[in-house]
Amino acid sequence: MRTFITAIFLLALSPVFAQKSYTDSLLSYQLKYKTELTTIIQNDTAFVRFYPVNEKYRVTAKVEILAGQAFFPMATSGTGPKDAIKFAKLSFTLQGKLYTLYAYRLAQLMGHSEYRDNFFIPFTDSLSGIESYGGGKYIDFKTGDISAEKTLVIDFNHSYNPYCAFVTGYNCPIPPKENDLVVAVYAGEKAYGKGKH
């Protein structure tokens, strides 16, 4: 009987442990992210801020790979565009509504063996320019993140600011209009809390 009761107790606790593990992994990611930023913002990491971890902003998207797409000039914050290709259409439900985002690949990365499997989602939402960086945020992936069932977990808690949010002189891709989410995404990185370096 005691074993049965213990098993029931552990099963009841498992969602709590899962949530704690998820939160801990995000906090570890944020700490590592801040550490890596010291190369461009020195010791000003206290001004790097995030929304509280919220698993509601972790969604599973249906993936439609877009074959036969041509490269196009993606606008940037710098003096010239970057050649990009639309890689996939991602459909998901957030807060009970259906949304679509597009994933892209950059030509300059596709030529490097280390990054040839990379793609990213640049996006804006209704908080961009208010609580988060006006130039949008990014989420990075590798093609291996797409499941055999053609789904992809998009975790907005991992969304981060491009370097242009912190310093001048970088040539950062600007999210296309089709990736403007008409919803407030209270997840991921907030706007940098200090002027640009």
Stockholm file with secondary structure:
# STOCKHOLM 1.0

chainA/1-197         MRTFITAIFLLALSPVFAQKSYTDSLLSYQLKYKTELTTIIQNDTAFVRFYPVNEKYRVTAKVEILAGQAFFPMATSGTGPKDAIKFAKLSFTLQGKLYTLYAYRLAQLMGHSEYRDNFFIPFTDSLSGIESYGGGKYIDFKTGDISAEKTLVIDFNHSYNPYCAFVTGYNCPIPPKENDLVVAVYAGEKAYGKGKH
#=GR chainA/1-197 SS CHHHHHHHHHHHHHHHHHHHHHHHHHHHHHHHHHHHHHHHHTTCGGGCCBCCCCGGGEEEEEEEECTTCCCEEECBSSSSCEEEEEEEEEEEEETTEEEEEEEEEEHHHHTSTTTTTEEEEEEBCTTBTTTBCTTCEEEEEEGGGSCTTSEEEEEGGGCBCCGGGTCSSCCCBCCCGGGBCSSCCCCSBCCCSSCCC
#=GC SS_cons         CHHHHHHHHHHHHHHHHHHHHHHHHHHHHHHHHHHHHHHHHTTCGGGCCBCCCCGGGEEEEEEEECTTCCCEEECBSSSSCEEEEEEEEEEEEETTEEEEEEEEEEHHHHTSTTTTTEEEEEEBCTTBTTTBCTTCEEEEEEGGGSCTTSEEEEEGGGCBCCGGGTCSSCCCBCCCGGGBCSSCCCCSBCCCSSCCC
//
